[in-house]
């Protein structure tokens, strides 16, 4: 094996590493966002089940799930305050 073939293999391995590195971080961020949205939907569902007893519910959609998923309990309070003042 001559040095040109070796350099071609090393260059190819470097490109594969670069490609995987470029795709890893957006995939990691997307997975985190999706998990937060699922967490937000679960919290809103439980809140709506409890809120049925006092006739108070929050809609479950992408925006409310993102707010609750990113902010957690303060997000729920924010949605309740927004619903109270706007509606």
Secondary structure, DSSP 8 states (H G I E B T S, - for coil): --HHHHHHHHHHHHHHHHHHHHHHHHHHHHHHHHHHHHHHHHHHHHHHHHHGGGT-----SHHHHHHHHHHTHHHHHHHHHHHHHH-
